[in-house]
């Protein structure tokens, strides 16, 4: 080993979310020695906080749920959402490699999947869309006692209060939710069996440990070592001091987005994003290193947008919560500062982000911020107040504004009472007619999935009047699961320079890279799908390279 290096391996992977863990496993399967570094104190990244679903078109489990798919159908669907922003070659690489990645993981590791029956794509009525689902995969429950000392080193989710269930056992993931029985739940808890993103992160971590790859936590990459235009290694700050690590076959960036870096958010994102819901360590380290190495960047204005509610820290340690299924339920609407509805409340959360960026050019302000989820007592009695971690009871906390009438609620919010009254009256009339011609709520199969779980597939799964006080309002902000912009890559996940030429020895996967999905989101699991696939592609290409010396 050259004396300038603290250590030498074939592949260095930066980050332990789904992209990084997948890359590490695949690199080891390719015969490479791997060093895996994580900036945070725990592993799993935002993946471990997520629902853990993975969107893979034309996957081999679709037949199990009676859904047919094809390469052509998948490509047609994704490109129908492009708006000219997608690179066809990256979309093709994603669609082609997805089933390959699933096959390798299931054959060689504890990572196993099944197709979620019935869960539609996010735009199922578009050409090639799948209203009957099948493209969304998730992992079975995983016993964390199989991780040994690492069981407590996977970051727990602040958004899924019960770690012992899968998404398919929640109202969002099943035609009729079937939570485990009390005895089954107790059995899972006794073995620390976890679902959702915990299951995916745990299985991938176990696969790494089985290959002798132990993540090194509290170890933040500081700079790439570049010589003659090629990336040779990386400098990492560890608890014991800085080390320089030679990467004979490549450095794979999988360090997450830049949503917690206010300067980068201000410089790049297309509109307001005030409430990220990811790991606070996602500050753009990989992006900055790639730019310093001469990388072209792409898709920088986009994020995986999501409506977010701000809550007291006792309700959620992050002080915020995701607002997904809650806004799709009957007996609720969303209104802006003018007291008016402004979009389809049941649309998928990524598409919803565009509503927050609408400009009122006359007033020089964002037309739909601030905004509120408005719901009535029927909503509370039927569904509970489902906006805080584990908060499913019928009591609405005192910090939520309310009024016995819409006009009283408007006064509490400081908005026009006449407008709010008119908005609710119009909504109730549309519900009585069974159709929302204003914004099309309930027209899509997706809208009717994320509503009332016992009415899935029907318009009244999401259409319901607001006609019984008290009336309540929960303020919603513009948030994101992570940013989608970063270094531009080729179909092998190689980072490209300003001339479109690969930078030797540098790869990117996950939210650190320019997303192949542009501004869109294919379906449930559409963040983790490309993260894992491009982690797979990066490792596959890196391990095919011949060993070189410094």
C-alpha positions in Angstrom: 0.0 0.0 0.0 1.3 3.5 -0.9 2.2 5.3 2.3 -0.1 8.3 1.4 -3.1 6.1 2.1 -4.4 5.1 5.5 -6.0 2.0 4.0 -6.9 0.6 0.7 -9.9 -1.3 -0.6 -11.6 -1.9 -3.9 -14.8 0.1 -3.4 -15.6 2.9 -0.9 -19.4 3.4 -0.3 -20.5 6.6 1.4 -23.9 6.3 3.1 -26.0 3.5 4.7 -29.4 4.1 3.3 -30.9 1.7 0.8 -28.6 2.9 -2.0 -25.4 2.6 0.0 -26.3 -0.8 1.6 -27.3 -2.2 -1.8 -24.1 -1.0 -3.4 -22.0 -2.5 -0.7 -23.7 -5.9 -0.9 -23.5 -6.0 -4.7 -19.8 -4.9 -4.7 -19.0 -7.7 -2.3 -20.8 -10.2 -4.5 -18.7 -9.0 -7.4 -15.6 -10.0 -5.4 -14.6 -6.5 -4.2 -13.4 -5.5 -0.8 -15.6 -2.7 0.6 -15.3 0.1 3.1 -18.7 1.5 4.1 -18.9 4.9 5.9 -21.8 6.6 7.6 -21.9 10.2 8.7 -24.6 9.7 11.4 -24.2 7.8 14.6 -26.8 5.2 13.4 -27.2 3.3 10.1 -30.1 3.1 7.8 -30.6 6.7 6.8 -34.0 8.0 5.8 -34.7 4.5 4.4 -35.1 3.2 8.0 -37.6 6.0 8.7 -39.7 5.1 5.6 -42.5 2.7 4.7 -39.9 0.6 3.2 -41.7 0.0 -0.1 -39.8 -0.3 -3.4 -41.3 0.5 -6.8 -39.9 -1.9 -9.4 -41.9 -2.2 -12.7 -42.1 -5.6 -14.4 -40.9 -7.4 -11.3 -41.0 -11.1 -10.9 -43.6 -11.0 -8.1 -46.3 -9.3 -10.0 -47.7 -12.6 -11.3 -48.3 -13.6 -7.7 -51.0 -10.9 -7.4 -52.4 -11.4 -10.9 -50.9 -8.4 -12.6 -49.2 -8.5 -15.9 -46.5 -6.0 -16.9 -43.8 -5.6 -19.5 -40.7 -3.5 -20.3 -42.7 -1.6 -22.9 -45.6 -0.8 -20.6 -43.3 0.4 -17.9 -41.3 2.6 -20.2 -44.5 4.0 -21.7 -45.8 4.9 -18.2 -42.7 6.6 -16.9 -42.1 8.6 -20.1 -45.7 9.7 -20.1 -44.9 11.6 -17.0 -41.7 13.1 -18.3 -42.6 16.6 -19.5 -39.3 16.5 -21.4 -37.2 16.2 -18.3 -36.3 12.5 -18.3 -33.4 10.9 -20.0 -34.7 7.9 -21.8 -31.5 6.0 -21.3 -31.6 6.3 -17.5 -35.3 5.3 -17.5 -34.4 2.2 -19.6 -31.5 1.4 -17.3 -33.8 1.6 -14.3 -36.6 -0.6 -15.8 -34.1 -3.2 -17.1 -32.0 -3.5 -14.0 -34.8 -3.4 -11.4 -35.8 -7.1 -11.7 -32.1 -8.1 -11.9 -31.4 -6.3 -8.6 -34.4 -8.0 -7.0 -33.3 -11.4 -8.3 -29.7 -11.0 -7.0 -30.7 -9.9 -3.5 -33.4 -12.6 -3.1 -30.9 -15.3 -4.3 -28.0 -14.2 -2.2 -29.2 -12.3 0.8 -31.9 -12.1 3.5 -33.5 -9.4 1.5 -36.8 -10.8 0.3 -39.9 -9.2 -1.2 -43.5 -9.7 -2.1 -45.8 -7.6 -4.3 -48.4 -5.5 -2.5 -51.7 -6.5 -4.0 -54.0 -3.7 -5.3 -51.8 -0.7 -4.5 -52.0 1.5 -7.6 -49.3 3.5 -9.3 -49.4 7.2 -8.4 -50.8 8.2 -11.8 -52.5 4.9 -12.8 -54.7 6.4 -15.5 -51.7 7.5 -17.5 -50.6 5.3 -20.5 -48.9 2.2 -19.2 -50.0 2.8 -15.6 -51.1 0.0 -13.3 -54.3 0.8 -11.4 -54.2 -2.8 -10.0 -50.8 -2.4 -8.4 -48.1 -5.1 -8.4 -45.1 -2.8 -9.1 -44.8 -1.9 -5.4 -42.8 -4.4 -3.3 -42.1 -4.7 0.4 -40.1 -6.9 2.7 -41.6 -9.3 5.2 -41.2 -8.6 8.9 -37.5 -9.1 10.0 -36.3 -10.2 13.4 -33.8 -7.7 14.6 -32.3 -10.2 17.0 -30.5 -11.5 13.9 -28.5 -8.3 13.9 -26.9 -9.0 17.2 -25.1 -5.9 18.6 -26.2 -3.9 15.5 -29.9 -4.2 16.4 -29.8 -0.9 18.3 -27.7 0.8 15.8 -30.4 1.1 13.1 -32.0 4.6 13.4 -35.6 4.2 14.6 -38.4 5.9 12.7 -40.0 9.0 14.2 -43.0 8.6 11.8 -44.1 5.0 12.2 -44.9 4.7 15.9 -45.3 0.9 15.8 -42.2 -0.8 14.3 -43.7 -4.2 14.4 -46.1 -3.9 11.5 -45.7 -3.7 7.7 -47.2 -1.1 5.4 -49.6 -3.7 4.2 -51.0 -4.0 7.7 -51.8 -0.3 7.8 -54.8 1.5 6.2 -52.6 2.9 3.5 -51.3 -0.5 2.4 -54.2 -2.9 2.3 -57.6 -3.0 0.7 -59.0 -3.7 4.2 -56.3 -3.3 6.8 -55.5 -6.4 8.8 -53.3 -5.5 11.7 -51.7 -8.4 13.6 -53.6 -9.9 16.5 -52.6 -8.9 20.0 -50.8 -12.3 20.4 -49.0 -12.0 17.1 -48.0 -8.4 17.9 -46.6 -9.5 21.2 -44.7 -12.4 19.6 -43.1 -9.9 17.1 -42.2 -7.5 19.9 -40.6 -10.3 21.9 -38.2 -11.0 19.0 -38.0 -7.4 18.0 -39.4 -8.2 14.6 -39.8 -5.0 12.5 -41.5 -4.0 9.3 -41.6 -1.1 6.9 -38.2 0.7 6.4 -36.8 -1.0 9.4 -37.2 -4.4 7.8 -35.6 -3.3 4.5 -32.7 -1.6 6.3 -32.3 -4.5 8.7 -32.2 -7.1 5.9 -29.7 -5.1 3.9 -27.5 -4.5 6.9 -27.6 -8.2 7.7 -26.4 -8.9 4.1 -23.5 -6.5 4.6 -22.5 -8.1 7.9 -22.7 -11.6 6.4 -20.0 -10.4 4.0 -17.8 -8.9 6.6 -18.8 -5.3 5.8 -19.3 -3.4 9.1 -20.4 0.2 8.6 -18.2 2.8 10.2 -20.5 5.3 11.8 -19.8 8.9 12.9 -17.5 9.0 9.9 -18.2 11.8 7.4 -16.5 12.0 4.0 -14.8 15.4 3.6 -13.2 15.4 0.2 -12.5 13.2 -2.8 -8.9 12.6 -3.7 -8.6 13.5 -7.4 -5.6 13.1 -9.6 -5.4 13.8 -13.3 -9.2 13.9 -13.5 -9.7 10.5 -11.8 -11.1 9.9 -8.3 -8.6 7.7 -6.5 -10.1 7.7 -3.0 -11.6 9.8 -0.2 -10.7 11.6 3.0 -13.0 10.7 5.9 -13.3 12.3 9.3 -13.6 9.5 11.9 -13.8 9.6 15.7 -10.1 8.7 15.7 -9.2 11.5 13.2 -9.0 11.9 9.5 -8.1 9.0 7.3 -7.4 8.7 3.5 -8.9 5.7 1.9 -7.8 4.4 -1.5 -10.6 3.1 -3.7 -9.0 0.9 -6.4 -12.2 0.5 -8.3 -14.3 3.4 -7.3 -16.1 5.6 -4.8 -19.9 5.3 -4.7 -21.7 8.4 -3.4 -24.9 7.4 -1.5 -24.9 10.1 1.1 -28.4 11.5 0.6 -29.7 14.8 -0.6 -29.1 18.5 0.5 -32.5 19.3 2.0 -31.0 20.3 5.4 -28.5 22.7 3.9 -30.3 26.1 3.8 -27.8 27.6 1.4 -28.2 24.8 -1.2 -31.9 24.8 -0.8 -32.1 28.5 -1.4 -29.7 28.2 -4.4 -31.4 25.3 -6.2 -35.0 24.3 -5.2 -37.8 25.6 -7.4 -40.0 26.8 -4.6 -40.4 26.9 -0.8 -39.4 23.9 1.2 -39.6 24.7 4.9 -40.1 21.3 6.5 -37.7 18.4 5.5 -38.6 15.1 7.1 -35.4 13.2 6.5 -32.2 12.7 8.5 -30.7 16.0 9.5 -27.3 14.7 8.3 -28.5 15.2 4.7 -26.6 18.4 4.1 -25.3 17.9 0.5 -21.8 16.5 1.3 -21.8 14.2 -1.7 -23.1 16.9 -4.0 -20.4 19.3 -2.9 -17.6 16.8 -3.3 -18.9 15.8 -6.8 -19.1 19.4 -7.9 -15.5 20.0 -6.7 -14.5 17.0 -8.8 -16.0 18.6 -11.9 -19.4 16.9 -12.1 -22.3 18.2 -14.2 -25.4 18.5 -12.0 -29.0 17.8 -13.0 -32.5 18.0 -11.7 -31.5 20.4 -9.1 -34.8 22.2 -8.7 -36.7 19.1 -7.7 -37.4 17.2 -4.4 -39.5 14.3 -3.3 -42.2 16.8 -2.2 -44.6 16.1 0.7 -47.1 18.0 2.8 -45.9 18.3 6.4 -47.6 19.4 9.6 -45.7 21.0 12.4 -46.5 19.4 15.8 -45.2 19.7 19.4 -42.0 17.7 20.1 -44.0 15.5 22.6 -46.2 14.4 19.6 -43.2 13.6 17.4 -39.5 14.0 18.2 -38.9 15.7 14.9 -41.5 18.4 15.6 -43.3 17.6 12.4 -45.3 14.8 10.8 -46.1 13.5 7.3 -49.6 14.4 6.1 -50.5 11.7 3.6 -53.5 9.5 4.1 -55.0 12.0 6.6 -55.8 14.6 3.9 -57.4 12.0 1.6 -60.1 11.0 4.1 -63.8 12.0 3.8 -65.0 15.0 5.8 -61.9 17.0 5.1 -60.6 19.6 2.6 -57.6 21.8 2.3 -57.9 25.6 2.0 -55.5 28.5 1.5 -55.3 31.9 3.2 -58.3 33.0 1.1 -60.4 30.2 2.5 -60.6 28.4 -0.8 -59.8 24.9 -2.0 -56.8 24.9 -4.3 -56.1 21.3 -5.5 -57.1 17.7 -5.3 -56.4 16.8 -1.7 -56.1 13.1 -2.4 -53.3 13.5 -5.0 -50.0 11.7 -4.4 -47.8 13.7 -2.0 -45.0 14.4 -4.6 -47.4 15.9 -7.1 -49.1 17.8 -4.3 -45.8 19.8 -3.8 -46.5 21.7 -7.1 -49.6 23.3 -5.5 -47.3 24.9 -2.9 -45.3 26.6 -5.6 -48.1 28.4 -7.4 -47.4 32.1 -7.5 -50.0 34.8 -7.1 -48.3 37.3 -9.3 -50.6 40.2 -8.4 -49.8 39.9 -4.7 -46.3 38.6 -5.2 -46.8 35.7 -2.8 -47.3 32.0 -2.9 -51.0 31.5 -3.5 -51.4 28.4 -1.3 -49.1 29.0 1.6 -50.1 29.1 4.4 -52.8 26.4 4.1 -54.8 24.2 6.4 -56.3 20.7 6.5 -59.9 21.5 7.6 -62.0 18.7 9.1 -65.1 18.2 11.1 -66.3 16.2 14.1 -67.5 13.4 11.8 -63.9 13.0 10.7 -62.6 12.9 14.3 -65.3 10.4 15.4 -64.7 8.1 12.4 -60.9 8.3 11.9 -59.4 10.0 15.0 -56.8 12.7 14.9 -54.2 10.9 12.8 -51.5 13.6 12.5 -49.2 12.9 15.4 -47.0 9.9 16.0 -49.3 7.2 17.4 -52.2 9.7 17.7 -55.3 7.8 16.6 -57.7 8.8 19.5 -60.8 10.8 19.2 -59.4 13.7 21.2 -58.1 16.6 19.2 -55.2 18.3 21.0 -55.7 21.8 22.4 -53.1 23.3 20.1 -55.3 22.6 17.0 -57.5 25.7 16.1 -61.2 25.1 16.1 -64.6 26.7 15.9 -68.2 25.5 16.4 -69.0 26.9 12.9 -66.9 27.4 9.8 -67.1 31.2 10.4 -65.7 30.7 14.0 -62.9 28.6 12.6 -62.1 31.2 10.0 -61.9 33.8 12.8 -59.4 31.6 14.7 -57.3 31.3 11.5 -57.5 35.0 10.6 -59.1 34.2 7.2 -62.3 35.3 5.4 -65.3 33.7 7.1 -67.6 34.2 4.0 -65.1 32.5 1.7 -64.7 29.5 4.1 -68.4 29.1 4.5 -68.9 29.3 0.7 -66.1 26.8 0.1 -67.5 24.3 2.5 -71.1 24.7 1.2 -69.8 24.1 -2.4 -67.8 21.1 -1.3 -70.8 19.6 0.4 -72.9 20.1 -2.7 -70.2 18.3 -4.8 -70.1 15.4 -2.4 -73.9 15.1 -2.6 -73.5 14.9 -6.4 -70.8 12.3 -6.0 -68.2 14.1 -8.1 -65.6 16.9 -7.8 -65.5 18.8 -11.1 -63.3 21.5 -9.5 -60.2 19.4 -8.9 -61.1 15.8 -9.7 -60.8 14.3 -6.3 -61.9 10.7 -6.4 -61.5 10.4 -10.2 -58.2 8.4 -9.9 -57.9 4.8 -8.6 -55.1 6.2 -6.5 -57.4 8.8 -4.8 -59.8 6.0 -3.8 -57.0 3.9 -2.3 -55.6 6.4 0.2 -59.0 7.3 1.6 -61.3 5.4 3.9 -59.7 1.9 4.0 -63.1 0.2 4.2 -64.4 2.0 1.1 -61.3 1.5 -1.2 -62.1 1.7 -4.9 -65.2 3.9 -4.3 -65.5 7.7 -4.6 -66.9 7.9 -1.1 -63.5 6.6 0.1 -62.4 10.2 -0.2 -65.6 12.3 -0.7 -67.4 13.2 2.4 -69.2 16.4 3.6 -68.1 18.8 6.4 -71.4 19.3 8.1 -71.0 18.7 11.8 -69.1 20.9 14.2 -66.8 21.6 15.8 -64.6 22.3 12.8 -60.8 22.0 13.1 -57.8 23.2 11.1 -54.2 21.9 11.0 -51.6 24.0 9.3 -49.7 22.3 6.5 -46.2 23.3 5.2 -44.2 22.4 2.1 -41.8 19.6 3.0 -39.8 16.9 1.3 -38.6 13.4 1.9 -35.3 14.4 0.3 -34.0 16.3 -2.7 -33.7 14.8 -6.2 -30.9 16.8 -7.7 -27.2 16.0 -7.9 -24.4 14.9 -10.2 -25.6 13.7 -13.6 -24.9 10.0 -14.1 -24.9 7.6 -17.0 -26.7 4.2 -17.1 -23.9 2.6 -15.1 -24.3 5.3 -12.4 -21.0 6.8 -13.4 -20.8 10.5 -12.5 -20.4 12.7 -15.7 -18.3 15.8 -16.1 -19.4 19.0 -17.8 -18.6 17.5 -21.2 -20.7 14.4 -20.5 -17.6 12.2 -20.0 -17.5 9.8 -17.0 -15.3 10.9 -14.1 -13.1 7.8 -13.6 -13.7 6.2 -10.3 -16.8 8.1 -9.2 -20.4 6.8 -9.0 -23.6 8.1 -7.4 -26.9 6.5 -6.3 -30.0 7.6 -4.4 -30.9 11.1 -3.5 -27.3 12.4 -3.9 -27.6 11.9 -7.7 -29.7 13.7 -10.3 -32.8 11.5 -10.2 -33.8 9.6 -13.3 -37.4 10.5 -12.4 -37.2 14.2 -13.0 -40.1 15.9 -11.3 -42.3 12.8 -11.1 -42.9 9.8 -8.9 -44.0 6.5 -10.4 -45.7 4.9 -7.5 -45.4 3.8 -3.9 -41.7 3.1 -3.3 -40.6 5.4 -6.1 -37.7 6.9 -4.0 -36.2 3.6 -2.8 -36.6 1.9 -6.2 -34.1 4.1 -8.1 -31.9 4.4 -5.0 -31.4 0.6 -4.9 -31.3 0.1 -8.6 -28.6 2.7 -9.2 -26.7 1.4 -6.2 -26.8 -2.0 -7.9 -25.7 -0.5 -11.2 -22.8 1.5 -9.6 -21.4 -1.5 -7.8 -21.8 -3.8 -10.8 -19.8 -1.5 -13.0 -17.2 -0.7 -10.4 -16.5 -4.3 -9.6 -16.1 -5.1 -13.3 -13.1 -2.7 -13.4 -9.6 -4.1 -13.2 -7.6 -3.4 -10.1 -5.3 -0.4 -10.5 -2.5 0.9 -8.3 -1.9 4.4 -7.0 
